[in-house]
């Protein structure tokens, strides 16, 4: 029997809920679902790289051999053999990571949320790059920090600038490899300086590394967590090297912090899928990634070069852009009088999409910037889309 309610319920949302904002990129992706749109907007890995047959075989194997275990609740910290594999892989340069330092999470976005929950109070000072990853800004914003933008240049974060802003800061969030959104890479010298500076200042450093394996030139630069396991929090993910649909990431940190993150995760989702973790371990344990990742690097490197060549040909000289050595993104700086948001409106009318740069800034957004992603677009459509975009930009000069 349906009960009539003469007084409709007045939902009273928490103050935190009223502050939540949708992802600008996710809103753009709704538009770009139309097949005629040439979309440089998404930060999605190419489906051409997904090892469907390998994953299918792994699911069959795990369910056949260990189905009752895989389908049961699992420990909050994660499947021990996979955590051991991660710890061994990160133990480089003399550093020793143990599986107790590894917490499996439901995508690295959950790691950001847990870190915010554990480390950030309202008003806490949080240091971020300029610009920074939008997903991190969103995750941390829920806990109402005071974002402080750290100085960057064409080579990424400037370690020397930390002395002026680090006092009282809870953490520094950085993406050293092929940064989202700029594609910049922090040099080995700067990595060492950054780790040393954070250690001297007593400043926790979050090293978010979803793209580190995607170096077009082969071996990536050393990880900062290996330089100081006691002061660096490392975030990794299987989204870019296997598939994002499995929603599997991990965070590596000192034991005291890992325990706090584990308690926060218990309150969030109890544990990450045991089945998914066991499947991924089956896939990676015998060296599959060492054969698979080079194919991703080759594809992305080729498509990046197609886009760079097209930009050289079609973009006006007044425009500048990064030339990434890995990852998925190119960062474009327009003449200051061109608003990238307004340019996006025109571009969509011409069936081309990108992400304006403003949402990637925690403070003082630069409205004449934009991000291009090339990994899901075939070469001929990259050339066509860049030619259209170049003409639109030229018309505003």
BAMARTOR-438558 format. One record per residue: residue in three letters; y, z, x of N, C-alpha, C in turn. Coordinates in steps of 0.1 Angstrom, whole numbers, plus 5000, padded with zeros to 4 digits. Last residue first. Layout:
// BAMARTOR-438558
ALAYZXYZXYZX ...
END
This chain:
// BAMARTOR-438558
UNK535446655435536246665447537646605446 UNK533846605414534746715413535546735425 UNK532146395419533146375409534146485407 UNK530346505437531446415442532546395432 UNK528646645419529546715429530646635433 UNK527446425407528246515399529146605408 UNK526246305429527246225422528146325413 UNK524346505435525346455445526446385438 UNK522746495412523546615416524646585425 UNK521546245415522346275403523246395406 UNK520146285439521146175438522146205426 UNK518446485433519446515443520546405442 UNK516746355414517546465410518646495420 UNK515546145430516346115418517246225414 UNK514246305450515246205454516146175442 UNK512446445433513446515442514546425445 UNK510946245423511846315414512846395421 UNK509546165445510446065439511446135429 UNK508146415452509146355461510146255454 UNK507746645425507246535433508446475441 UNK508346995425508946865421508346755430 UNK507747245434507047195422507447065418 UNK509447295456507947295458507247245446 UNK512147325458511647195459510147185457 UNK515047485445513647495449513047355448 UNK518347585453517447475449516047505454 UNK521147775443519847765449519047655444 UNK524747785450523547755441522247755450 UNK528247875449526947865455525847835445 UNK530647955439530547815444529247795452 UNK530948215433530648125422530447985427 UNK529848485447530448365451530048255442 UNK530448825435529648695435530448575439 UNK530849115442531649005446530948865446 UNK527449245445528949265444529649135448 UNK525049135445525149265439526649295437 UNK524148805438525148895445525149025437 UNK522748635423522048685434522948785442 UNK524248515402523448635399522748695411 UNK525648295417526348425413525348535410 UNK524448045421524248155431524748295426 UNK522547875396523747915402523648035411 UNK519647685400520147815397521447845404 UNK519247365382519247445394519647585390 UNK518347055367518647195367518447265380 UNK519046755350518746815363519146965361 UNK519946595329518446615330518146675344 UNK522546585323522046465331520546495335 UNK522946825312523146705303522646575310 UNK522546975335521446975324521646855315 UNK524946935348523646885354522546875343 UNK526847065332526846915333525546865338 UNK525947325336526047275323526047125323 UNK526147345364524847355358524947295344 UNK528947355367528247235372526847235366 UNK529547605357529947485350529247365354 UNK528247745378527847765364528247645356 UNK529647675401528247625399527747645385 UNK532847555403532047665397530647615395 UNK534747455430533647415421532847535416 UNK536447555449537047525436535947485426 UNK535147575473535347695465535847665451 UNK532447335478533847375479534247485469 UNK529147505479530047395474531547435479 UNK526247565495527647615493528547495490 UNK522847625488523947535489525247595486 UNK519747685501520947745496522147655498 UNK516447625493517547585500518847635493 UNK513047765493514447755488515347695498 UNK510547845501510547755489512047725485 UNK509047875534509347925521509647815511 UNK510647745564509547795557509947835543 UNK513047695576511847665584510547715577 UNK515847555558514847655560513647605569 UNK518847505562517747415565516547505569 UNK521547535538520647585548519547485550 UNK524547335534523347395529522447445541 UNK527847225522526947265532525647335526 UNK530146965513529047065509528247095521 UNK531746775522532346905519531347005515 UNK530346545522530446615535531046755533 UNK528146515493529446495500529546585512 UNK524746405492525746515490527046485498 UNK523046195499523746185486524846295485 UNK521746225524522146095520523146095508 UNK521246495527521946425538522546295533 UNK519646515504520946575504521746515515 UNK517346375513518146325501519546385501 UNK516546535534516946395536517746345525 UNK515946765519516946775530517446635533 UNK513746675503515046725497516146725507 UNK511846605523512346505513513646545507 UNK511546865534512146755542512646645533 UNK510246995513511547045518512246935526 UNK507846845513508846835502510146885505 UNK506746925538507046785535508046765523 UNK506447195534507347145545507647005542 UNK504647215513506047265511506947205522 UNK502347095525502947045512504447085511 UNK501947265547502147115549502847055537 UNK501547515536502647495545503047345546 UNK499247465522500447505514501647475523 UNK497447425543497647315533498947345525 UNK497547675556498047555562498347435553 UNK496147845537497647855539498147725546 UNK493347785539494147745527495647745530 UNK492247895562492147745560493047705549 UNK493048155560493348085573493147935572 UNK491948235536493448205537493748135549 UNK489248275541489648155533491148125535 UNK487948475556488848395562489348275555 UNK486348645540485648565551486648465557 UNK487948765521487248855531486648775543 UNK489148635500489848645513489048705524 UNK487448645478488048515482488548525497 UNK486848905474485748815477486248685482 UNK489449005469488749045481487548945485 UNK489848885444490648845455490048885469 UNK487849025429487848875430488648835443 UNK488749285431487449255436487349105438 UNK491249265418491149305432489849265438 UNK490449185392491249095400491149135414 UNK488949415384488349285385489149195394 UNK490949615384489849625393489149495395 UNK494349595379493049535375491949545386 UNK495849895389495849755388494449705386 UNK496250195369495750125381495849975378 UNK498250335352496950395357496450325369 UNK500750245348499650165342498350215347 UNK502650475350503050345346501850265340 UNK501650705361502350715348502750585342 UNK500450605384499650665374500350675360 UNK502850535398501950425392501050485381 UNK503650785406504550705397503750595390 UNK501550845423501850925411502650855401 UNK502050645442500750655435500950735422 UNK504450715453504350595446503050585437 UNK503650955465504650965454504550835446 UNK501950855484501450945474502350955463 UNK503650695500502550635492502050725481 UNK505150895512505750815502504750745494 UNK503251015529503951095520504651015509 UNK502350795545501450855535502150935525 UNK504450505547503950625552503250705541 UNK503250195532504250295535503650415541 UNK502949895515502449975526503550065531 UNK501949745485503049815492502349895503 UNK500949445469500649565476501949615483 UNK499849245441500649265453500249405459 UNK498949025416498449125426499349125438 UNK498748835394499648955394499049065403 UNK497448595390496548715391497348845392 UNK499348405389498748445376497848565378 UNK500148315414500848425408500248475395 UNK497648265439498148225426498948335420 UNK497848255470496648225461497248175447 UNK500248275481499248225489497948195482 UNK502048385463502448265470501348205478 UNK500748625454501248515444501548385451 UNK499948835468499048715468499548605459 UNK502249015488501848965475500848845478 UNK503949315502503249185502502749145489 UNK506249525517505749475504505149335507 UNK506549815537506249675536505749635523 UNK508950025550508050005538507849855536 UNK509350185580509450065573508450055561 UNK508850415595510150395589510350275581 UNK506350415606506750535600508150525593 UNK505850165618505150195606505650325599 UNK507649965634507850115631507250145618 UNK506549725639507449775649507749925647 UNK505149655617504349675629505249735640 UNK507249615599506449725597505549755609 UNK508249365607508949485611508149615609 UNK506049115620506549195609507149325614 UNK506948825641506248965639506849035627 UNK507048505624507548605634506948735631 UNK504148295617505348355614505848455625 UNK502647995630502648145630504048205627 UNK503947705616502747785620502947925619 UNK506147585606505847565621504647645625 UNK506647655581506247515583505847495597 UNK505447955568506147895579505747755581 UNK504348135548504747995545505647925555 UNK504048395551502948305556503248165555 UNK506348515540506148515554505048415559 UNK507048545513506948405518506548395533 UNK507148815506506248725499506048595505 UNK508149075518507648955526506748865518 UNK510449315524509849245513509449105519 UNK510849605537510549475542509749395532 UNK513049865536512049795528512049645533 UNK513750135555513849995554512749935546 UNK515550445555514350375551514650225549 UNK517350565581517450485569516150415566 UNK518150695604517250765595517250695581 UNK519550565624520250615612519450695602 UNK517450485641518550575646519250645635 UNK516050325623515350445629516450535634 UNK517850115619517450195608516850325613 UNK518050015646519250075639518850165628 UNK515349925650515950035659517150095652 UNK515249725630514349845630514849955638 UNK517349555639517349615626516449745625 UNK516549475665517749555663517849625650 UNK514149335657514049455666515349545665 UNK515349135642514349225636514249355644 UNK517049005660517649085649516649175643 UNK515048895676515948985682516649075671 UNK513748725658513048835664513948935670 UNK515948645630515348625643514648745648 UNK515348595596515848685606515148665619 UNK516048295579514948375586515648465596 UNK516948175546517248215560516148295565 UNK516748105519515848035529516048075543 UNK518348225500518948145509518048065518 UNK517548415480517648275476517948185488 UNK514648465498515048425484516348495481 UNK514248385532514748475521515048395508 UNK512448355553512648245544513248305530 UNK511948685560511248555561511648465550 UNK513148935553513448865566512848725568 UNK514749085530513748985530513948905543 UNK515549435523515649305531514449215529 UNK517249725515516249625510516549495517 UNK517550045526517949915528516849815524 UNK518250365510517350255515518150135518 UNK520150555505518750585502517750485509 UNK522950645525522150545517520750585516 UNK524550815540524150865526523250765519 UNK525750555559525850705556525550735542 UNK525950285562524650345560524650495556 UNK528150135568527850155554526650245552 UNK528550095595529750115587529450155573 UNK526150045606526750165610527950195601 UNK525449785598524949895591525650025594 UNK526249575614527149615603526649735595 UNK524349515632525449595637526349645625 UNK522549335618522249475620523349565624 UNK523149115594523749155607523449305609 UNK520848895578521449025579521949055593 UNK521248545587520748655579521548785581 UNK522448345600521148385605520648515598 UNK524848305588523848195587522548235592 UNK525248655578525748525583524648415582 UNK526148955561525148855565525948735571 UNK526649305554527149175560525949085564 UNK525449435524525549435538525949305543 UNK526749585495526349465501526549475516 UNK525549845477526449815488525949695495 UNK525149975445524749875454525949855465 UNK524350275433525550205438525150105448 UNK521850255407522350295420523750235422 UNK520250275382521750295383522250335397 UNK517750205376517950345381519450375385 UNK517949945370517450035359517750175363 UNK518449815394519549845385519149945374 UNK515949755406516749875411517849915401 UNK515349525393514449635393515149765396 UNK517549355398517149395384516349515384 UNK517349325426518549385420518349425405 UNK514849205427515049345433516249405427 UNK515348955415514349045409514449195415 UNK517148835433517648885419516648975413 UNK517648915466516748865456517048925443 UNK521148855477519848925477518948875466 UNK523648705499523148755486521748815488 UNK523549005514524548925506524248775508 UNK521149275510521749165517522749095508 UNK521849625502521249495500521949385508 UNK521449975499522049865507521149735505 UNK522450215477521350125480521950005487 UNK523250535469523650415476522450335480 UNK522850665436522350655450522950525456 UNK523550675409524650685419524250675434 UNK520550815399521850755395522950775405 UNK518250775426518850855416520050775411 UNK515350625441516750615436517150705425 UNK512650655448513750675458515150675453 UNK511050615426510750725435511950755444 UNK511950395412511650525405511550645414 UNK512050205432513250245426513150385419 UNK509350185437510250225448511550275442 UNK508550075412508050205416508950265428 UNK509849835412510149925402509750065406 UNK508649705434510149735434510449835424 UNK506049695425506349775437507849805438 UNK506249515405505949655401506249745413 UNK506649285419507749335411507549475407 UNK504349225431505249295439506449345431 UNK501549295409502649205414503649285421 UNK500549575405500449465396501649365398 UNK499349695437500249705425500149575417 UNK497849925460497749795452498649805440 UNK498950075488498850085474498849955467 UNK498050195520498150075511497950105497 UNK497450395536498850365535499150245526 UNK494750405537495450515529496850485527 UNK494050215555494050175541494650285532 UNK496450205582495150255577495150225562 UNK497650035610497850065596496450105590 UNK498850055641497650085634497950125619 UNK500349835665500449925653499149935646 UNK499949645684499749775687499849875676 UNK500349395671501349445681501149585684 UNK499049485638499349395649500249455659 UNK497749535610497649605623497849515634 UNK497549375588498849415592498849495605 UNK494849345585495649225588497049255592 UNK493949605580493549535592494449415596 UNK495149645555495449725566495149665579 UNK493749445540495249435541495649515554 UNK491149545541491449415546492949395549 UNK491449795528491049785543491449655549 UNK492049705503493049775510492749785525 UNK489549585497490749505498491849575505 UNK487949815497487649705506488849615508 UNK489149985476489150015490488849905500 UNK491349895451489949875456489949885471 UNK493850155444493250025445491850015451 UNK495050395436495550325448494950195451 UNK493750455412495150415412495550345424 UNK490450315408491350415413492750365413 UNK489650165375489550175390490450285395 UNK487550115347488750165353488550175368 UNK485349815349485649955346487049995351 UNK484649565357485249585343485549725339 UNK483449605381484649525381485349545367 UNK481049745374482049805382483449735381 UNK479749555359480049675353481049765361 UNK479549335378480349325366480749455360 UNK478549255403479149385401479949395388 UNK477348995401476849105410477349245407 UNK478748855381477348855382476748975390 UNK481448905387480948945374479348955374 UNK481548795413481848935411481248985398 UNK480848525408480148605417480348755415 UNK482848435390481448435386480548525395 UNK485148475406484948555393483548555389 UNK484548295426484648435429484548515417 UNK484548045413483348095419483348245422 UNK487248045405486248045395484848095401 UNK488548035430488748155422487648155411 UNK487647785439487347895447487448025438 UNK488847615419487347625420486947745428 UNK491647665423490947695410489447715412 UNK493847745443492347715445491547745433 UNK496947585439496047695434494547655436 UNK498647395447498047475458497047585452 UNK499647275425498747195434498047275444 UNK501447445415500047455410499147375418 UNK503747585438503147465432501747485427 UNK505447885427504647805436504047685430 UNK508747905414507347905411506547835422 UNK511447955409510847995422509348005421 UNK513147685393512147785393511747825407 UNK515047475396515447605393514347715396 UNK515047205397515047275410515247425408 UNK513646985374514047125376513847175391 UNK514446745355514146755369514546895373 UNK513346715322514246785331513646785345 UNK511346615306512346515312513346575322 UNK509946825297509346745307510346655314 UNK511347145292511347005287510946915299 UNK511647375306510247345301510247205296 UNK514247445311513647345320512147315316 UNK514947635293515547505292514647405300 UNK513547855304513347815290513747675287 UNK514647885329513347825328512947785314 UNK517048015323517147875327515747805325 UNK515948265319516648205308516748055311 UNK515048335344514048315333514648245321 UNK517448355357516448245361515448225350 UNK518548575346519248445344518248335347 UNK516748815329516848745342517448605339 UNK518649035308517648935310517848865324 UNK519349385313519749245312518649155315 UNK519849715302518949615307519449475304 UNK521449905291521949845303521049735308 UNK520050015270521249935267521849865279 UNK518150165283517750035276518949945273 UNK519650385291519050295301518750155295 UNK520150505267521250445275520750355285 UNK517750425243518150505254519350435261 UNK518450335209517950305222518450395232 UNK517550405179518450465188517950445202 UNK517350235149516750255162517850295172 UNK517250335118518250305128517750335142 UNK515350205092515350295104516450245113 UNK516750185059516150125071516350205084 UNK516150355032517050365043516450315056 UNK514050295015515450265010516450275022 UNK511150155019512050245027513450215023 UNK508050145004509450105003510350205011 UNK504950085018505950195014507350135014 UNK502149915006503449905014504350005008 UNK498850005008500050005000501250005009 
END
